[in-house]
Amino acid sequence: MGDDGQKSVCTQCVVGDHGQSNGNVIRNLDEVYDESKLHVERLIGELLTKISLISSSAKAHDAECNVIETKRNQVNGDVDKLFDALEATLRKRRAQLKERVDVICQERKSLTAKETDKLQNAKSDMEIRVTMHPVCWFSLTNLSF
């Protein structure tokens, strides 16, 4: 390899030793291979560690998604139960109010019917008295049509 860390510059440098370096550090290819292999193995180890961390993180996220879905289902169930109870309460209250309105209307109709009967009786009584009064007999017999 050259001083700048680049690949070998000549075939003789790759194949073996020679006496001329022309300013380059001459190293044995086996040494360079072993160093490169160790470097690659270290990088692979780091990658495997990162892969493991990512995998663990992904599993944690999946577990959290499952927890979120479970909570969503529970909350939706709670909301449904609450609204079912409220709807039942409203239906019951509606029925009670309608029943109360029916009772009030029936009482009013009954009172109105009694008042109407009283008025009809009073009217009939007045009509009878008017027709039986002697002055009315006189007026009725002298009517000319």
DSSP file (Angstrom, degrees, kcal/mol; ACC not computed):
  #  RESIDUE AA STRUCTURE BP1 BP2  ACC     N-H-->O    O-->H-N    N-H-->O    O-->H-N    TCO  KAPPA ALPHA  PHI   PSI    X-CA   Y-CA   Z-CA
    1    1 A M              0   0    0      0, 0.0    24,-0.4     0, 0.0     6,-0.2   0.000 360.0 360.0 360.0 152.4    0.0    0.0    0.0
    2    2 A G    >   -     0   0    0      4,-1.3     3,-1.6     5,-0.3    22,-0.1  -0.308 360.0-100.2 -82.4 173.3    1.0    3.5   -0.6
    3    3 A D  T 3  S+     0   0    0      1,-0.3    -1,-0.1    20,-0.2    21,-0.1   0.786 121.0  61.0 -64.8 -27.5    1.5    6.1    2.2
    4    4 A D  T 3  S-     0   0    0      3,-0.1    -1,-0.3     1,-0.1     3,-0.1   0.403 118.8-108.5 -84.0   6.2   -1.9    7.6    1.4
    5    5 A G  S <  S+     0   0    0     -3,-1.6    -2,-0.1     1,-0.3     3,-0.1   0.510  76.0 133.1  84.6   5.3   -3.6    4.3    2.3
    6    6 A Q        -     0   0    0      1,-0.2    -4,-1.3    -5,-0.0    -1,-0.3  -0.264  64.3 -75.3 -82.0 175.1   -4.5    3.5   -1.3
    7    7 A K        -     0   0    0     -6,-0.2    -5,-0.3     1,-0.2    -1,-0.2  -0.131  65.9 -70.9 -67.2 166.0   -4.0    0.2   -3.0
    8    8 A S        -     0   0    0     -7,-0.2    -1,-0.2     1,-0.1     3,-0.1  -0.174  37.6-145.5 -57.7 150.2   -0.6   -1.1   -4.1
    9    9 A V  S    S+     0   0    0     -3,-0.1     2,-0.3     1,-0.1    -1,-0.1   0.602  72.4  34.0 -99.4 -13.2    0.9    0.7   -7.1
   10   10 A C  S  > S-     0   0    0      1,-0.1     4,-1.2     0, 0.0     3,-0.2  -0.968  73.1-120.0-143.0 160.6    2.7   -2.1   -8.8
   11   11 A T  H  > S+     0   0    0     -2,-0.3     4,-2.8     1,-0.2     5,-0.3   0.868 112.3  57.0 -65.7 -38.1    2.4   -5.8   -9.5
   12   12 A Q  H  > S+     0   0    0      1,-0.2     4,-2.4     2,-0.2    -1,-0.2   0.854 102.8  55.5 -63.6 -33.4    5.7   -6.5   -7.8
   13   13 A C  H  4 S+     0   0    0     -3,-0.2    -1,-0.2     1,-0.2    -2,-0.2   0.873 113.2  42.2 -65.0 -35.0    4.4   -4.9   -4.6
   14   14 A V  H  < S+     0   0    0     -4,-1.2    -2,-0.2    -3,-0.3    15,-0.2   0.903 118.7  43.2 -77.3 -42.2    1.4   -7.2   -4.7
   15   15 A V  H  < S-     0   0    0     -4,-2.8     2,-0.3     1,-0.1    -2,-0.2   0.870 122.7 -56.2 -78.6 -38.0    3.3  -10.4   -5.6
   16   16 A G  S  < S-     0   0    0     -4,-2.4     2,-0.2    -5,-0.3    -1,-0.1  -0.891  72.3 -35.9-174.0-157.4    6.2  -10.1   -3.4
   17   17 A D        +     0   0    0     -2,-0.3     2,-0.3    -3,-0.1    -4,-0.1  -0.586  44.8 168.7 -89.6 149.7    9.2   -8.2   -2.2
   18   18 A H        -     0   0    0     -2,-0.2     8,-0.0    -5,-0.1     0, 0.0  -0.965  39.1-118.5-150.8 165.2   11.4   -6.0   -4.4
   19   19 A G  S    S+     0   0    0     -2,-0.3     2,-0.5     2,-0.0    -1,-0.0   0.702  87.7  76.9 -83.2 -20.2   14.1   -3.5   -3.5
   20   20 A Q        +     0   0    0      1,-0.1    -2,-0.0     2,-0.1    -1,-0.0  -0.800  42.1 168.4 -98.5 127.9   12.6   -0.4   -5.0
   21   21 A S    >   -     0   0    0     -2,-0.5     3,-2.2     5,-0.0    -1,-0.1   0.647  27.8-150.6-107.0 -19.5    9.9    1.3   -3.1
   22   22 A N  T 3  S-     0   0    0      1,-0.3     3,-0.1     0, 0.0    -2,-0.1   0.832  78.3 -46.8  50.0  36.8    9.8    4.6   -4.9
   23   23 A G  T 3  S+     0   0    0      1,-0.3     2,-0.3   -21,-0.0    -1,-0.3   0.386 114.2 119.0  90.6  -2.7    8.6    6.3   -1.7
   24   24 A N    <   -     0   0    0     -3,-2.2     2,-0.5   -22,-0.1    -1,-0.3  -0.688  69.7-115.5 -95.1 149.4    5.9    3.7   -0.9
   25   25 A V        -     0   0    0    -24,-0.4     2,-0.6    -2,-0.3    -1,-0.0  -0.721  31.6-141.8 -79.8 126.5    5.9    1.6    2.3
   26   26 A I        +     0   0    0     -2,-0.5     2,-0.3   -18,-0.0   -24,-0.1  -0.812  27.1 173.6 -96.6 124.5    6.3   -1.9    1.2
   27   27 A R        -     0   0    0     -2,-0.6     2,-0.2   -14,-0.1   -11,-0.0  -0.910  36.9-100.4-129.2 156.2    4.3   -4.4    3.2
   28   28 A N     >  -     0   0    0     -2,-0.3     4,-2.0     1,-0.1     3,-0.2  -0.538  26.4-133.4 -74.3 138.1    3.6   -8.1    2.8
   29   29 A L  H  > S+     0   0    0     -2,-0.2     4,-2.8     1,-0.2     5,-0.2   0.848 105.3  57.2 -62.3 -36.4    0.3   -8.9    1.2
   30   30 A D  H  > S+     0   0    0      2,-0.2     4,-2.9     1,-0.2    -1,-0.2   0.893 106.7  49.4 -62.7 -39.5   -0.5  -11.5    3.9
   31   31 A E  H  > S+     0   0    0      2,-0.2     4,-2.7    -3,-0.2     5,-0.2   0.935 112.3  47.1 -63.9 -44.9   -0.1   -8.8    6.6
   32   32 A V  H  X S+     0   0    0     -4,-2.0     4,-2.7     2,-0.2    -2,-0.2   0.905 113.1  49.8 -62.7 -41.0   -2.4   -6.5    4.7
   33   33 A Y  H  X S+     0   0    0     -4,-2.8     4,-3.0     2,-0.2    -2,-0.2   0.941 111.3  48.0 -62.1 -48.3   -4.9   -9.3    4.2
   34   34 A D  H  X S+     0   0    0     -4,-2.9     4,-2.5     2,-0.2    -2,-0.2   0.907 113.8  47.3 -61.1 -42.1   -4.9  -10.2    7.9
   35   35 A E  H  X S+     0   0    0     -4,-2.7     4,-2.6     2,-0.2    -1,-0.2   0.930 114.2  46.7 -63.7 -44.7   -5.3   -6.6    8.9
   36   36 A S  H  X S+     0   0    0     -4,-2.7     4,-2.8    -5,-0.2    -2,-0.2   0.896 111.3  52.0 -64.3 -39.4   -8.1   -6.1    6.4
   37   37 A K  H  X S+     0   0    0     -4,-3.0     4,-2.8     2,-0.2    -1,-0.2   0.930 111.1  47.1 -62.8 -45.1   -9.8   -9.3    7.6
   38   38 A L  H  X S+     0   0    0     -4,-2.5     4,-2.4     2,-0.2    -2,-0.2   0.904 112.8  50.0 -62.0 -41.3   -9.6   -8.2   11.2
   39   39 A H  H  X S+     0   0    0     -4,-2.6     4,-2.4     2,-0.2    -2,-0.2   0.926 112.8  45.9 -63.5 -44.5  -11.0   -4.8   10.2
   40   40 A V  H  X S+     0   0    0     -4,-2.8     4,-2.9     2,-0.2    -2,-0.2   0.908 112.3  51.0 -64.6 -42.6  -13.9   -6.4    8.3
   41   41 A E  H  X S+     0   0    0     -4,-2.8     4,-2.5     2,-0.2    -1,-0.2   0.894 110.5  49.6 -62.4 -39.3  -14.6   -8.8   11.1
   42   42 A R  H  X S+     0   0    0     -4,-2.4     4,-2.4     2,-0.2    -2,-0.2   0.924 112.1  47.6 -64.9 -43.5  -14.7   -5.9   13.5
   43   43 A L  H  X S+     0   0    0     -4,-2.4     4,-2.7     2,-0.2    -2,-0.2   0.900 111.4  50.7 -63.1 -41.1  -17.1   -4.0   11.2
   44   44 A I  H  X S+     0   0    0     -4,-2.9     4,-2.9     2,-0.2    -2,-0.2   0.913 109.5  51.2 -63.3 -41.8  -19.3   -7.1   10.8
   45   45 A G  H  X S+     0   0    0     -4,-2.5     4,-2.3     2,-0.2    -2,-0.2   0.921 110.9  48.0 -59.8 -44.5  -19.4   -7.5   14.6
   46   46 A E  H  X S+     0   0    0     -4,-2.4     4,-2.5     2,-0.2    -2,-0.2   0.914 112.5  49.3 -62.4 -42.2  -20.4   -3.9   15.0
   47   47 A L  H  X S+     0   0    0     -4,-2.7     4,-3.1     2,-0.2    -2,-0.2   0.913 109.8  50.8 -63.2 -42.6  -23.1   -4.4   12.3
   48   48 A L  H  X S+     0   0    0     -4,-2.9     4,-2.5     2,-0.2    -1,-0.2   0.896 110.4  50.1 -62.7 -38.8  -24.4   -7.5   14.0
   49   49 A T  H  X S+     0   0    0     -4,-2.3     4,-2.5     2,-0.2    -2,-0.2   0.931 112.8  46.2 -63.2 -45.2  -24.6   -5.6   17.3
   50   50 A K  H  X S+     0   0    0     -4,-2.5     4,-2.9     2,-0.2    -2,-0.2   0.899 111.5  52.1 -64.3 -39.8  -26.5   -2.8   15.5
   51   51 A I  H  X S+     0   0    0     -4,-3.1     4,-2.8     2,-0.2    -1,-0.2   0.915 110.1  49.2 -61.2 -42.4  -28.8   -5.4   13.8
   52   52 A S  H  X S+     0   0    0     -4,-2.5     4,-2.7     2,-0.2    -2,-0.2   0.917 112.0  48.1 -63.0 -43.7  -29.5   -6.9   17.2
   53   53 A L  H  X S+     0   0    0     -4,-2.5     4,-2.7     2,-0.2    -2,-0.2   0.915 113.3  47.6 -62.8 -42.8  -30.3   -3.5   18.7
   54   54 A I  H  X S+     0   0    0     -4,-2.9     4,-2.9     2,-0.2    -2,-0.2   0.913 112.0  50.2 -64.5 -41.8  -32.6   -2.7   15.8
   55   55 A S  H  X S+     0   0    0     -4,-2.8     4,-2.5     2,-0.2    -2,-0.2   0.925 112.2  47.1 -62.3 -44.7  -34.3   -6.0   16.0
   56   56 A S  H  X S+     0   0    0     -4,-2.7     4,-2.4     2,-0.2    -2,-0.2   0.915 113.2  49.0 -62.3 -42.8  -34.8   -5.5   19.8
   57   57 A S  H  X S+     0   0    0     -4,-2.7     4,-2.4     2,-0.2    -2,-0.2   0.906 110.7  50.2 -63.7 -41.4  -36.1   -2.0   19.2
   58   58 A A  H  X S+     0   0    0     -4,-2.9     4,-2.6     2,-0.2    -2,-0.2   0.903 110.5  49.9 -63.8 -40.9  -38.5   -3.3   16.4
   59   59 A K  H  X S+     0   0    0     -4,-2.5     4,-2.7     2,-0.2    -2,-0.2   0.909 110.3  50.5 -63.4 -40.7  -39.8   -6.0   18.8
   60   60 A A  H  X S+     0   0    0     -4,-2.4     4,-2.5     2,-0.2    -2,-0.2   0.910 111.0  48.7 -63.5 -41.1  -40.4   -3.4   21.5
   61   61 A H  H  X S+     0   0    0     -4,-2.4     4,-2.6     2,-0.2    -2,-0.2   0.908 110.9  50.3 -65.0 -41.1  -42.2   -1.2   19.0
   62   62 A D  H  X S+     0   0    0     -4,-2.6     4,-2.2     2,-0.2    -2,-0.2   0.925 111.3  48.7 -61.2 -43.5  -44.3   -4.2   17.9
   63   63 A A  H  X S+     0   0    0     -4,-2.7     4,-2.3     1,-0.2    -2,-0.2   0.906 111.0  50.2 -63.1 -40.7  -45.1   -5.0   21.5
   64   64 A E  H  X S+     0   0    0     -4,-2.5     4,-2.8     2,-0.2    -1,-0.2   0.897 108.4  52.7 -64.6 -39.5  -46.1   -1.3   22.1
   65   65 A C  H  X S+     0   0    0     -4,-2.6     4,-2.6     2,-0.2    -1,-0.2   0.902 109.2  49.9 -61.5 -40.2  -48.3   -1.4   19.0
   66   66 A N  H  X S+     0   0    0     -4,-2.2     4,-2.5     2,-0.2    -2,-0.2   0.913 111.1  48.6 -64.0 -42.0  -50.0   -4.5   20.5
   67   67 A V  H  X S+     0   0    0     -4,-2.3     4,-2.8     2,-0.2    -2,-0.2   0.920 111.6  50.1 -62.9 -43.2  -50.5   -2.7   23.8
   68   68 A I  H  X S+     0   0    0     -4,-2.8     4,-2.8     2,-0.2    -2,-0.2   0.925 111.3  48.4 -61.3 -44.6  -51.9    0.3   22.0
   69   69 A E  H  X S+     0   0    0     -4,-2.6     4,-2.4     2,-0.2    -2,-0.2   0.905 112.0  49.2 -63.3 -41.8  -54.3   -1.9   20.1
   70   70 A T  H  X S+     0   0    0     -4,-2.5     4,-2.4     2,-0.2    -2,-0.2   0.935 112.9  47.0 -62.4 -46.0  -55.4   -3.6   23.2
   71   71 A K  H  X S+     0   0    0     -4,-2.8     4,-3.1     2,-0.2     5,-0.2   0.902 110.2  53.6 -62.0 -41.2  -55.9   -0.3   25.0
   72   72 A R  H  X S+     0   0    0     -4,-2.8     4,-2.8     1,-0.2     5,-0.2   0.934 110.0  47.1 -58.9 -46.5  -57.9    1.0   22.0
   73   73 A N  H  X S+     0   0    0     -4,-2.4     4,-2.3     2,-0.2    -1,-0.2   0.903 113.4  48.8 -62.2 -41.6  -60.2   -2.0   22.1
   74   74 A Q  H  X S+     0   0    0     -4,-2.4     4,-2.6     2,-0.2    -2,-0.2   0.934 113.2  45.9 -64.0 -46.1  -60.7   -1.5   25.9
   75   75 A V  H  X S+     0   0    0     -4,-3.1     4,-2.9     2,-0.2    -2,-0.2   0.919 112.4  50.7 -65.3 -42.9  -61.4    2.2   25.6
   76   76 A N  H  X S+     0   0    0     -4,-2.8     4,-2.6    -5,-0.2    -1,-0.2   0.909 111.4  49.2 -60.5 -40.6  -63.8    1.6   22.7
   77   77 A G  H  X S+     0   0    0     -4,-2.3     4,-2.6    -5,-0.2    -2,-0.2   0.914 111.3  49.1 -63.0 -42.8  -65.6   -1.0   24.7
   78   78 A D  H  X S+     0   0    0     -4,-2.6     4,-2.7     2,-0.2    -2,-0.2   0.906 111.2  49.7 -63.0 -41.8  -65.8    1.3   27.7
   79   79 A V  H  X S+     0   0    0     -4,-2.9     4,-2.8     2,-0.2     5,-0.2   0.931 111.4  49.1 -62.5 -45.2  -67.2    4.1   25.5
   80   80 A D  H  X S+     0   0    0     -4,-2.6     4,-2.6     1,-0.2    -2,-0.2   0.923 112.2  48.3 -60.4 -44.4  -69.8    1.7   24.1
   81   81 A K  H  X S+     0   0    0     -4,-2.6     4,-2.5     2,-0.2    -2,-0.2   0.927 112.5  48.9 -61.7 -44.7  -70.8    0.5   27.6
   82   82 A L  H  X S+     0   0    0     -4,-2.7     4,-2.7     1,-0.2    -2,-0.2   0.939 114.3  44.2 -60.9 -48.1  -71.1    4.1   28.8
   83   83 A F  H  X S+     0   0    0     -4,-2.8     4,-2.9     2,-0.2    -1,-0.2   0.861 111.3  54.1 -69.1 -33.8  -73.2    5.2   25.8
   84   84 A D  H  X S+     0   0    0     -4,-2.6     4,-2.4    -5,-0.2    -1,-0.2   0.929 111.5  46.0 -61.7 -43.5  -75.3    2.1   26.0
   85   85 A A  H  X S+     0   0    0     -4,-2.5     4,-2.5     2,-0.2    -2,-0.2   0.919 113.9  48.1 -65.1 -42.9  -76.0    2.9   29.7
   86   86 A L  H  X S+     0   0    0     -4,-2.7     4,-2.7     2,-0.2    -2,-0.2   0.909 111.5  50.1 -64.3 -41.2  -76.7    6.6   28.9
   87   87 A E  H  X S+     0   0    0     -4,-2.9     4,-2.8     2,-0.2    -1,-0.2   0.906 110.8  49.7 -63.2 -40.8  -79.0    5.6   26.0
   88   88 A A  H  X S+     0   0    0     -4,-2.4     4,-2.5     2,-0.2    -2,-0.2   0.920 111.7  48.8 -63.4 -42.7  -80.9    3.2   28.3
   89   89 A T  H  X S+     0   0    0     -4,-2.5     4,-2.7     2,-0.2    -2,-0.2   0.913 112.5  48.3 -62.3 -42.8  -81.2    6.0   30.9
   90   90 A L  H  X S+     0   0    0     -4,-2.7     4,-2.8     2,-0.2    -2,-0.2   0.907 110.9  50.2 -65.1 -41.3  -82.5    8.4   28.3
   91   91 A R  H  X S+     0   0    0     -4,-2.8     4,-2.4     2,-0.2    -2,-0.2   0.924 112.8  47.2 -61.3 -43.5  -85.0    5.8   26.9
   92   92 A K  H  X S+     0   0    0     -4,-2.5     4,-2.4     1,-0.2    -2,-0.2   0.929 113.4  47.5 -63.3 -45.3  -86.2    5.2   30.5
   93   93 A R  H  X S+     0   0    0     -4,-2.7     4,-2.7     2,-0.2    -2,-0.2   0.892 110.3  52.8 -64.5 -39.2  -86.5    9.0   31.2
   94   94 A R  H  X S+     0   0    0     -4,-2.8     4,-2.8     2,-0.2     5,-0.2   0.934 110.0  48.3 -59.4 -46.4  -88.3    9.5   27.8
   95   95 A A  H  X S+     0   0    0     -4,-2.4     4,-2.6     1,-0.2    -2,-0.2   0.910 111.8  49.9 -61.5 -42.1  -90.8    6.8   28.8
   96   96 A Q  H  X S+     0   0    0     -4,-2.4     4,-2.5     2,-0.2    -2,-0.2   0.921 112.2  47.0 -62.6 -43.9  -91.3    8.4   32.2
   97   97 A L  H  X S+     0   0    0     -4,-2.7     4,-2.7     2,-0.2    -2,-0.2   0.909 112.5  49.1 -66.0 -41.6  -91.8   11.9   30.7
   98   98 A K  H  X S+     0   0    0     -4,-2.8     4,-2.7     2,-0.2    -1,-0.2   0.915 111.6  49.7 -63.0 -41.7  -94.2   10.6   28.1
   99   99 A E  H  X S+     0   0    0     -4,-2.6     4,-2.4    -5,-0.2    -2,-0.2   0.917 111.2  49.2 -62.5 -42.3  -96.1    8.7   30.9
  100  100 A R  H  X S+     0   0    0     -4,-2.5     4,-2.8     2,-0.2    -2,-0.2   0.912 110.8  49.8 -64.0 -42.2  -96.2   11.9   33.0
  101  101 A V  H  X S+     0   0    0     -4,-2.7     4,-2.9     1,-0.2     5,-0.2   0.921 110.5  50.8 -61.3 -43.5  -97.5   13.9   30.0
  102  102 A D  H  X S+     0   0    0     -4,-2.7     4,-2.6     2,-0.2    -2,-0.2   0.919 111.4  47.7 -59.8 -44.0 -100.2   11.3   29.4
  103  103 A V  H  X S+     0   0    0     -4,-2.4     4,-2.6     2,-0.2    -2,-0.2   0.939 113.6  47.0 -63.0 -47.4 -101.3   11.5   33.0
  104  104 A I  H  X S+     0   0    0     -4,-2.8     4,-2.6     1,-0.2    -2,-0.2   0.930 114.0  47.5 -61.4 -45.6 -101.4   15.3   33.0
  105  105 A C  H  X S+     0   0    0     -4,-2.9     4,-2.9     1,-0.2    -1,-0.2   0.898 111.8  50.3 -63.9 -40.1 -103.3   15.4   29.7
  106  106 A Q  H  X S+     0   0    0     -4,-2.6     4,-2.5    -5,-0.2    -1,-0.2   0.916 111.2  48.7 -64.5 -42.2 -105.8   12.8   31.0
  107  107 A E  H  X S+     0   0    0     -4,-2.6     4,-2.6     2,-0.2    -2,-0.2   0.923 113.5  46.9 -61.8 -44.3 -106.3   14.7   34.2
  108  108 A R  H  X S+     0   0    0     -4,-2.6     4,-2.9     2,-0.2    -2,-0.2   0.913 112.4  49.5 -64.8 -42.7 -106.9   17.9   32.2
  109  109 A K  H  X S+     0   0    0     -4,-2.9     4,-2.8     2,-0.2    -1,-0.2   0.910 111.6  49.8 -62.3 -40.7 -109.2   16.2   29.8
  110  110 A S  H  X S+     0   0    0     -4,-2.5     4,-2.4     2,-0.2    -2,-0.2   0.933 112.7  45.9 -63.2 -46.4 -111.2   14.8   32.7
  111  111 A L  H  X S+     0   0    0     -4,-2.6     4,-2.6     2,-0.2    -2,-0.2   0.910 113.6  49.7 -62.2 -42.2 -111.4   18.2   34.3
  112  112 A T  H  X S+     0   0    0     -4,-2.9     4,-2.7     2,-0.2    -2,-0.2   0.907 110.2  50.3 -63.8 -41.5 -112.4   19.8   31.1
  113  113 A A  H  X S+     0   0    0     -4,-2.8     4,-2.6     2,-0.2    -2,-0.2   0.904 111.2  49.2 -63.2 -41.0 -115.1   17.1   30.5
  114  114 A K  H  X S+     0   0    0     -4,-2.4     4,-2.6     2,-0.2    -2,-0.2   0.923 112.3  47.7 -63.6 -43.6 -116.5   17.7   34.0
  115  115 A E  H  X S+     0   0    0     -4,-2.6     4,-2.7     2,-0.2    -2,-0.2   0.905 111.4  50.8 -63.8 -40.6 -116.6   21.4   33.4
  116  116 A T  H  X S+     0   0    0     -4,-2.7     4,-2.9     2,-0.2    -2,-0.2   0.921 110.1  49.9 -62.3 -43.5 -118.3   20.8   30.0
  117  117 A D  H  X S+     0   0    0     -4,-2.6     4,-2.9     2,-0.2    -2,-0.2   0.920 110.9  49.6 -59.9 -44.4 -120.9   18.6   31.8
  118  118 A K  H  X S+     0   0    0     -4,-2.6     4,-2.7     1,-0.2    -2,-0.2   0.928 112.9  46.9 -60.4 -44.5 -121.5   21.3   34.4
  119  119 A L  H  X S+     0   0    0     -4,-2.7     4,-2.6     2,-0.2    -2,-0.2   0.912 112.6  49.1 -64.5 -41.9 -121.9   23.9   31.7
  120  120 A Q  H  X S+     0   0    0     -4,-2.9     4,-2.9     2,-0.2    -2,-0.2   0.918 112.6  48.1 -62.8 -43.5 -124.2   21.6   29.7
  121  121 A N  H  X S+     0   0    0     -4,-2.9     4,-2.7     2,-0.2    -2,-0.2   0.915 112.4  48.6 -62.5 -43.6 -126.3   20.9   32.8
  122  122 A A  H  X S+     0   0    0     -4,-2.7     4,-2.5    -5,-0.2    -2,-0.2   0.914 112.5  48.9 -63.4 -41.8 -126.5   24.6   33.6
  123  123 A K  H  X S+     0   0    0     -4,-2.6     4,-2.8     2,-0.2    -2,-0.2   0.938 112.5  47.3 -62.1 -48.2 -127.5   25.4   30.1
  124  124 A S  H  X S+     0   0    0     -4,-2.9     4,-2.5     1,-0.2    -2,-0.2   0.915 112.3  50.3 -60.4 -43.0 -130.2   22.7   30.1
  125  125 A D  H  X S+     0   0    0     -4,-2.7     4,-2.4     1,-0.2    -1,-0.2   0.912 111.8  48.0 -61.5 -43.4 -131.4   24.0   33.5
  126  126 A M  H  X S+     0   0    0     -4,-2.5     4,-2.6     2,-0.2    -2,-0.2   0.908 110.7  51.1 -64.9 -41.5 -131.6   27.5   32.2
  127  127 A E  H  X S+     0   0    0     -4,-2.8     4,-2.3     1,-0.2    -2,-0.2   0.914 111.2  48.4 -62.5 -42.2 -133.4   26.5   29.0
  128  128 A I  H  X S+     0   0    0     -4,-2.5     4,-1.6     2,-0.2    -2,-0.2   0.931 113.0  47.4 -63.6 -45.0 -136.0   24.6   31.1
  129  129 A R  H  X S+     0   0    0     -4,-2.4     4,-1.0     1,-0.2    -2,-0.2   0.885 111.4  51.2 -65.2 -38.8 -136.5   27.5   33.4
  130  130 A V  H >< S+     0   0    0     -4,-2.6     3,-0.5     1,-0.2    -1,-0.2   0.932 111.9  45.8 -65.7 -43.7 -136.8   29.9   30.6
  131  131 A T  H 3< S+     0   0    0     -4,-2.3    -1,-0.2     1,-0.2    -2,-0.2   0.759 114.5  48.6 -72.1 -23.6 -139.4   27.8   28.8
  132  132 A M  H 3< S+     0   0    0     -4,-1.6    -1,-0.2    -5,-0.2    -2,-0.2   0.554  83.9 107.4 -93.0  -9.4 -141.4   27.2   32.0
  133  133 A H  S XX S-     0   0    0     -4,-1.0     4,-1.6    -3,-0.5     3,-0.5  -0.505  73.3-130.2 -73.0 136.6 -141.6   30.8   33.1
  134  134 A P  H 3> S+     0   0    0      0, 0.0     4,-2.0     0, 0.0     5,-0.2   0.833 106.8  55.5 -58.9 -35.1 -145.1   32.4   32.7
  135  135 A V  H 3> S+     0   0    0      1,-0.2     4,-2.3     2,-0.2     5,-0.2   0.895 106.4  51.6 -64.7 -37.4 -143.7   35.5   31.0
  136  136 A C  H <> S+     0   0    0     -3,-0.5     4,-3.0     2,-0.2    -1,-0.2   0.863 106.0  55.0 -67.2 -35.0 -142.1   33.2   28.4
  137  137 A W  H  X S+     0   0    0     -4,-1.6     4,-2.1     2,-0.2    -1,-0.2   0.913 109.4  47.2 -63.6 -40.6 -145.4   31.4   27.8
  138  138 A F  H  X S+     0   0    0     -4,-2.0     4,-1.3     1,-0.2    -2,-0.2   0.933 115.2  44.9 -65.9 -44.3 -147.0   34.7   27.1
  139  139 A S  H  < S+     0   0    0     -4,-2.3    -2,-0.2     1,-0.2    -1,-0.2   0.875 113.2  50.8 -67.2 -37.5 -144.2   35.8   24.8
  140  140 A L  H >< S+     0   0    0     -4,-3.0     3,-0.8     1,-0.2    -1,-0.2   0.859 110.0  48.9 -70.9 -34.3 -144.1   32.4   23.1
  141  141 A T  H 3< S+     0   0    0     -4,-2.1    -1,-0.2     1,-0.2    -2,-0.2   0.755 109.9  51.9 -77.8 -23.0 -147.9   32.3   22.4
  142  142 A N  T 3< S+     0   0    0     -4,-1.3     2,-0.3    -5,-0.2    -1,-0.2   0.276  81.3 120.5 -95.4  10.7 -147.9   35.8   20.9
  143  143 A L    <   -     0   0    0     -3,-0.8     2,-0.5    -4,-0.1    -3,-0.0  -0.549  46.9-160.3 -75.2 136.8 -145.1   35.1   18.5
  144  144 A S              0   0    0     -2,-0.3    -2,-0.1     1,-0.1    -3,-0.0  -0.962 360.0 360.0-121.0 137.8 -146.1   35.6   14.9
  145  145 A F              0   0    0     -2,-0.5    -1,-0.1     0, 0.0    -2,-0.0   0.443 360.0 360.0-108.6 360.0 -144.2   34.2   12.1
